[in-house]
Amino acid sequence: MKNFRIATLIISVLCAAFISGCMSDGDPANISLSVLQLKMQKAMDPDGRYRKSKSYVQKQILMVKEDWESEKSYIVEVKYKRPDKLLMTIKEDNIATTSIIFNGQNAWVVDYNKKRRTLISGEQLEKMKVLFALGRPDSTYQEIFKEVKLFETDLDGQPYYKLKCISKFKDQKPLIVYVGKHNFLTKRIDIPPSVTSVIDQYGLYDGVIIPEETSEILDGSVKRYKLIMYKLNVNIDDNEFFPPVFK
């Protein structure tokens, strides 16, 4: 799956539940999900470097518009280590403010300003595991979701495959992914009830084609992500996937 979208998804889902209204799905697709996934993998990872990687580190600049004239910037850093460890940290002025940590068994949200760590448990943890799985190089839609329905549709006058990803949880409505019918790259993800993530530009980093610029639209406001660093097979200490102990 595409590791680039994990930061946007986690940030969005922390603020919104998976609930939404209905919309037209389009026509049944002329391709199977397994074949489409292979083409998507080949499009973004032509040499298989991402799928074979042991770890990765990704950094993005997040620009948030505060008013008509000014924007505030943050650094969003994602670290992944096989088989399923994930750390996402948000930094302001290069100082960590919030982290989401998953060490394969337990997960925490860390507030550095308040010196507080909160254990994620129960159903909330199970739902977050769906998002954590999106950051794994070897994960598939069939593994993560209960069912994936595949359609063909138009988006801004261009042909796309539409993946309707149905959650294993009854109270969650589907996650929608739009994939280019010709280039097999993800263009848009709809995260109910009101979040849309749009990939504006792709680039080649460490042999992998991933988004350089992404826009997240929530209730009319726009957040912009710009990739500034991406590296495979970085040495990451296991201790990074545990929350800090505050005194």
C-alpha positions as CSV (number, residue, x, y, z in Angstrom):
1,M,0.0,0.0,0.0
2,K,1.0,3.6,-0.3
3,N,2.9,4.8,2.8
4,F,2.6,8.4,1.7
5,R,-1.0,8.8,2.8
6,I,-0.7,7.4,6.3
7,A,0.0,10.8,7.9
8,T,-3.0,12.5,6.2
9,L,-5.3,9.6,7.0
10,I,-4.3,9.4,10.7
11,I,-4.6,13.1,11.2
12,S,-8.0,13.2,9.5
13,V,-9.5,10.2,11.3
14,L,-8.4,11.6,14.7
15,C,-10.8,14.5,13.9
16,A,-13.6,12.7,12.1
17,A,-15.4,9.3,12.2
18,F,-15.9,7.2,9.1
19,I,-19.5,8.3,8.4
20,S,-20.9,9.7,5.2
21,G,-23.7,10.0,2.8
22,C,-24.3,8.1,-0.4
23,M,-23.1,9.0,-3.9
24,S,-23.1,7.4,-7.3
25,D,-20.5,4.6,-7.7
26,G,-20.2,4.5,-11.5
27,D,-20.1,1.4,-13.7
28,P,-18.5,-2.0,-12.8
29,A,-14.8,-2.0,-13.6
30,N,-13.3,-4.0,-16.4
31,I,-10.4,-5.2,-14.2
32,S,-10.1,-7.3,-11.1
33,L,-8.9,-5.9,-7.8
34,S,-5.8,-8.2,-7.8
35,V,-4.7,-7.1,-11.3
36,L,-5.3,-3.5,-10.5
37,Q,-3.2,-3.7,-7.3
38,L,-0.4,-5.3,-9.3
39,K,-0.5,-2.4,-11.8
40,M,-0.6,0.1,-9.0
41,Q,2.5,-1.5,-7.4
42,K,4.4,-1.5,-10.7
43,A,3.4,2.2,-11.3
44,M,4.8,3.5,-8.0
45,D,7.4,0.9,-7.3
46,P,8.8,-0.3,-10.6
47,D,11.9,-2.0,-9.2
48,G,10.2,-3.4,-6.1
49,R,12.4,-1.4,-3.7
50,Y,9.5,-0.2,-1.6
51,R,7.9,-3.7,-1.3
52,K,11.3,-5.2,-0.2
53,S,12.2,-2.4,2.2
54,K,12.8,-3.1,5.9
55,S,12.0,0.5,7.0
56,Y,11.4,4.0,5.7
57,V,11.4,7.6,6.9
58,Q,9.3,10.3,5.3
59,K,9.1,14.0,6.1
60,Q,6.6,16.5,4.9
61,I,5.9,20.2,5.4
62,L,2.3,20.8,6.4
63,M,1.0,24.2,5.6
64,V,-2.1,25.3,7.5
65,K,-3.8,28.6,6.5
66,E,-4.6,30.6,9.7
67,D,-6.3,33.6,8.1
68,W,-6.5,35.3,4.7
69,E,-2.9,36.5,4.8
70,S,-0.8,34.0,6.8
71,E,0.0,30.3,7.0
72,K,1.6,28.2,9.7
73,S,4.0,25.4,8.9
74,Y,4.6,22.1,10.6
75,I,6.9,19.1,10.0
76,V,5.1,15.7,9.8
77,E,7.6,12.8,10.1
78,V,6.6,9.2,9.6
79,K,8.9,6.3,10.5
80,Y,8.1,2.7,9.7
81,K,9.9,-0.5,10.6
82,R,9.0,-4.1,9.7
83,P,6.9,-5.9,10.5
84,D,4.3,-3.3,11.8
85,K,5.9,-0.6,13.8
86,L,4.9,3.0,13.0
87,L,5.7,6.4,14.5
88,M,4.2,9.7,13.3
89,T,5.4,13.0,14.8
90,I,4.2,16.5,14.2
91,K,6.7,19.2,14.9
92,E,6.3,23.0,15.3
93,D,9.5,25.1,15.0
94,N,11.3,21.8,14.9
95,I,10.0,20.8,18.3
96,A,7.8,17.7,18.7
97,T,4.2,18.6,19.7
98,T,2.3,15.4,19.1
99,S,3.1,11.8,18.2
100,I,1.1,8.7,17.4
101,I,3.0,5.5,18.1
102,F,2.3,1.9,17.3
103,N,4.7,-0.8,18.2
104,G,2.8,-3.7,16.7
105,Q,0.8,-4.4,19.8
106,N,0.0,-1.2,21.6
107,A,-0.6,2.4,20.4
108,W,-0.4,5.8,22.1
109,V,-1.1,9.4,21.4
110,V,1.6,11.6,23.0
111,D,1.1,15.3,23.8
112,Y,4.5,16.8,24.4
113,N,3.3,20.2,25.5
114,K,1.1,18.7,28.3
115,K,3.6,15.9,28.9
116,R,0.9,13.4,28.6
117,R,0.6,10.0,26.9
118,T,-2.7,8.3,26.2
119,L,-3.0,4.6,25.5
120,I,-5.3,3.8,22.6
121,S,-7.3,0.7,23.4
122,G,-10.4,-1.4,22.5
123,E,-12.3,-0.7,19.3
124,Q,-10.5,2.6,18.8
125,L,-7.2,0.7,18.6
126,E,-8.7,-1.9,16.2
127,K,-9.9,1.0,13.9
128,M,-6.5,2.7,14.1
129,K,-4.8,-0.6,13.1
130,V,-6.6,-0.3,9.7
131,L,-4.8,3.0,9.1
132,F,-1.5,1.6,10.5
133,A,-1.8,-1.2,8.0
134,L,-1.9,1.3,5.1
135,G,1.7,2.2,5.9
136,R,3.0,-1.3,5.4
137,P,4.8,-2.0,2.1
138,D,3.3,-5.5,1.9
139,S,-0.3,-4.8,2.8
140,T,-3.2,-5.2,0.4
141,Y,-6.8,-3.9,0.2
142,Q,-8.2,-7.4,0.7
143,E,-6.3,-7.7,4.0
144,I,-7.3,-4.4,5.4
145,F,-10.9,-4.1,4.4
146,K,-13.9,-6.5,4.7
147,E,-14.7,-5.9,1.1
148,V,-13.6,-3.7,-1.8
149,K,-16.0,-2.9,-4.6
150,L,-14.4,-1.7,-7.9
151,F,-16.0,0.7,-10.4
152,E,-15.1,3.0,-13.3
153,T,-16.0,6.6,-13.2
154,D,-14.9,10.1,-14.3
155,L,-13.2,12.7,-12.1
156,D,-12.7,16.2,-13.5
157,G,-13.3,14.8,-17.0
158,Q,-10.6,12.0,-16.6
159,P,-11.2,8.3,-16.3
160,Y,-10.6,6.6,-13.0
161,Y,-11.0,3.4,-11.1
162,K,-13.0,3.9,-8.0
163,L,-12.3,1.6,-5.0
164,K,-15.1,1.5,-2.4
165,C,-13.3,0.1,0.7
166,I,-15.8,-1.3,3.1
167,S,-14.7,-1.4,6.7
168,K,-14.8,-4.4,9.0
169,F,-16.6,-2.2,11.5
170,K,-20.3,-1.8,11.1
171,D,-20.4,1.8,12.2
172,Q,-17.9,3.0,9.5
173,K,-18.9,4.0,6.1
174,P,-16.6,3.2,3.1
175,L,-13.3,4.8,2.3
176,I,-13.1,5.8,-1.3
177,V,-9.9,5.7,-3.4
178,Y,-9.7,7.0,-7.0
179,V,-6.9,5.5,-9.2
180,G,-5.9,6.7,-12.6
181,K,-7.2,4.4,-15.3
182,H,-4.1,4.9,-17.5
183,N,-1.2,5.7,-15.0
184,F,-2.5,3.5,-12.1
185,L,-1.5,6.2,-9.6
186,T,-3.8,7.2,-6.7
187,K,-5.3,10.6,-7.4
188,R,-7.8,11.1,-4.5
189,I,-9.0,9.6,-1.3
190,D,-12.4,10.5,0.3
191,I,-12.4,10.0,4.1
192,P,-15.9,10.3,5.4
193,P,-17.6,12.4,6.5
194,S,-15.9,15.4,5.0
195,V,-12.2,14.9,4.3
196,T,-10.8,14.7,0.8
197,S,-7.1,14.1,0.1
198,V,-5.9,15.0,-3.4
199,I,-2.5,14.2,-4.8
200,D,-1.4,17.2,-6.8
201,Q,2.0,16.1,-7.9
202,Y,4.2,12.9,-7.9
203,G,8.0,12.6,-7.8
204,L,10.7,10.0,-7.8
205,Y,12.4,9.4,-4.4
206,D,14.8,6.6,-3.7
207,G,13.5,4.7,-6.7
208,V,9.8,5.0,-5.7
209,I,7.2,7.3,-7.3
210,I,5.3,9.0,-4.5
211,P,3.3,12.2,-4.0
212,E,5.4,15.4,-3.7
213,E,2.4,17.6,-3.1
214,T,-0.9,16.7,-1.5
215,S,-3.9,18.8,-0.6
216,E,-6.3,17.9,2.2
217,I,-9.7,19.5,2.1
218,L,-11.9,19.5,5.3
219,D,-15.1,21.5,5.5
220,G,-13.8,24.0,2.9
221,S,-10.4,24.6,4.6
222,V,-7.3,23.3,2.8
223,K,-4.1,21.9,4.3
224,R,-1.1,21.4,2.0
225,Y,1.6,18.7,2.4
226,K,4.9,19.0,0.5
227,L,7.4,16.1,0.7
228,I,10.9,17.1,1.7
229,M,12.5,13.8,2.5
230,Y,12.0,10.1,1.8
231,K,14.4,7.3,2.5
232,L,14.2,3.5,2.4
233,N,16.0,1.1,4.7
234,V,16.9,3.5,7.4
235,N,18.3,2.2,10.7
236,I,15.6,2.9,13.3
237,D,15.9,1.8,17.0
238,D,13.0,-0.2,18.3
239,N,12.9,2.1,21.4
240,E,11.5,4.9,19.2
241,F,8.3,3.0,19.0
242,F,7.6,3.4,22.7
243,P,6.2,6.6,24.3
244,P,8.5,8.8,26.4
245,V,8.4,8.8,30.2
246,F,7.6,12.2,31.5
247,K,8.8,13.5,34.9
